[in-house]
């Protein structure tokens, strides 16, 4: 089915584009949500007549997307999570967490438009891509650190491990000689 897009649609096109899609996709999603109209004879004439209006809308949306891209790229998101051994998180940082953090900073982004190259399950720095419109994507810096409680527990554990050193002892017990390795506190 041929439709005329009224809004930008990911992986499909921009405002005013005449595209061919599956019937069900058009009837069940694009047309009811107002993202597209059916490309019949009257609507094609409508498209030609109102192409200037659609171009202005496209340019306005593109300018808005570029402005939002600049705002997003200046932001760095910091997350504190509970951390286990070797810097592994209990859980992970998800698209939903990133969208919520952006919303706190005054930027509303659909979580489905956030692309993470890999799941964030360890402490470190990451980069996520936010697809704002077709052709406009912003990169956002993400830093994940352990919370204060987790950091304190890890420091205690490391201190305990460094305070004791293994010492090998040889003990003569009657006719047998036994070698033992014990940890001795410093």
C-alpha positions in Angstrom: 0.0 0.0 0.0 1.3 3.5 -0.8 1.1 6.1 1.9 2.2 9.7 2.3 4.1 10.3 5.5 2.9 13.1 7.7 5.6 12.7 10.3 9.2 11.4 10.1 9.2 7.6 10.6 12.4 5.7 11.4 13.8 3.6 8.6 10.9 4.7 6.4 11.2 8.3 5.4 10.5 12.0 6.2 7.5 14.3 6.0 5.9 14.3 2.6 7.6 11.2 1.3 5.5 8.8 -0.8 6.4 5.3 0.4 5.2 1.7 -0.2 4.5 -0.3 3.0 2.7 -3.5 3.9 -1.1 -3.1 4.1 -1.3 -4.2 7.7 1.4 -1.8 8.8 -0.3 1.1 7.1 -3.9 0.3 8.2 -3.0 -0.8 11.8 -0.2 1.6 12.7 0.7 4.4 10.3 -2.8 5.8 9.4 -4.5 5.4 12.9 -1.6 7.2 14.6 -1.6 10.0 12.1 1.9 9.3 10.9 0.7 8.8 7.3 -2.3 9.1 5.0 -3.3 6.8 2.2 -1.9 7.8 -1.1 -5.1 7.9 -3.2 -5.8 10.3 -6.0 -7.1 13.1 -3.8 -4.4 12.8 -1.2 -1.7 12.8 -3.9 -3.1 16.1 -5.2 -3.2 17.3 -1.6 0.5 16.4 -1.3 1.5 18.3 -4.4 -0.6 21.3 -3.3 0.7 21.4 0.2 4.3 20.4 -0.5 5.5 23.8 0.5 3.8 23.5 3.9 5.3 20.0 4.3 8.8 21.3 3.4 8.5 24.1 6.0 7.4 21.5 8.6 10.3 19.2 7.5 12.8 22.1 7.9 11.3 23.1 11.2 11.6 19.5 12.5 15.1 19.2 11.2 16.2 22.4 12.9 14.5 21.3 16.2 16.3 17.9 15.8 19.7 19.6 15.3 19.1 21.8 18.4 18.2 18.8 20.5 21.2 17.0 19.2 23.5 19.8 20.4 21.8 19.8 23.8 22.1 16.0 24.2 25.8 15.9 23.2 26.7 18.4 25.9 25.2 16.2 28.6 27.0 13.5 30.4 24.9 11.0 32.5 26.3 9.6 35.7 24.8 6.5 37.3 25.6 5.0 40.7 24.7 1.4 41.1 25.3 -1.4 43.6 28.5 -3.2 42.6 29.7 -6.7 43.3 33.1 -8.2 42.8 35.3 -7.1 39.8 33.1 -4.1 39.2 30.0 -6.1 38.0 26.7 -4.4 38.6 23.7 -5.9 40.3 21.4 -5.5 37.3 22.3 -3.2 34.5 21.8 0.3 33.2 19.0 0.2 30.5 17.5 2.4 27.9 14.7 3.1 30.4 17.2 4.4 32.9 18.9 6.6 30.3 15.5 8.0 29.1 14.6 8.8 32.8 17.9 10.6 33.4 17.5 12.6 30.3 13.9 13.6 31.3 15.3 14.8 34.7 17.6 17.1 32.7 14.6 18.4 30.7 15.0 16.3 27.5 12.2 14.0 26.6 13.3 11.0 24.4 11.5 7.8 23.7 13.5 4.9 25.2 13.1 2.9 22.0 15.2 5.6 20.2 18.2 5.0 22.5 20.7 2.5 21.0 23.2 0.9 23.3 26.0 -1.1 21.5 26.2 -3.5 24.4 24.4 -4.0 27.7 25.9 -1.9 30.5 26.7 -4.4 33.3 30.0 -3.2 34.6 31.5 0.0 36.0 33.0 2.2 33.4 32.4 4.8 30.6 30.1 4.1 27.7 28.6 5.9 24.7 24.9 5.6 23.7 23.4 6.8 20.4 20.0 8.6 20.5 18.2 8.6 17.1 16.2 11.8 17.1 15.0 11.7 13.5 16.0 9.9 10.3 19.5 11.2 9.6 19.9 12.9 13.0 21.6 11.0 15.8 23.3 12.2 19.0 25.9 10.5 21.1 25.7 10.7 24.8 28.4 9.9 27.3 27.5 7.6 30.2 29.6 6.9 33.3 28.7 4.1 35.7 30.2 4.0 39.2 29.6 2.0 42.3 27.6 3.5 45.1 29.3 4.5 48.3 28.2 1.4 50.2 29.5 -0.9 47.5 32.8 1.0 47.3 33.3 0.7 51.1 32.6 -3.1 51.0 35.1 -3.6 48.2 37.7 -1.5 50.0 37.3 -3.6 53.2 37.6 -6.8 51.2 40.7 -5.6 49.5 42.2 -4.5 52.8 41.5 -7.9 54.4 43.2 -9.7 51.5 46.3 -7.4 51.6 46.7 -7.7 55.4 47.3 -11.4 55.3 49.9 -13.2 53.3 50.3 -16.9 52.7 53.2 -18.5 54.5 54.4 -22.1 53.9 55.3 -24.0 57.0 56.9 -27.4 57.3 55.9 -29.3 60.5 57.6 -32.5 61.6 55.1 -34.8 63.3 56.8 -38.0 64.3 57.9 -39.9 61.2 55.9 -37.7 58.8 56.7 -34.2 57.6 53.6 -32.1 56.7 53.7 -28.9 54.6 50.9 -26.4 55.2 50.1 -23.1 53.8 48.5 -20.8 56.2 47.6 -17.1 56.1 49.5 -15.0 58.5 48.2 -11.5 59.5 50.7 -8.7 59.3 
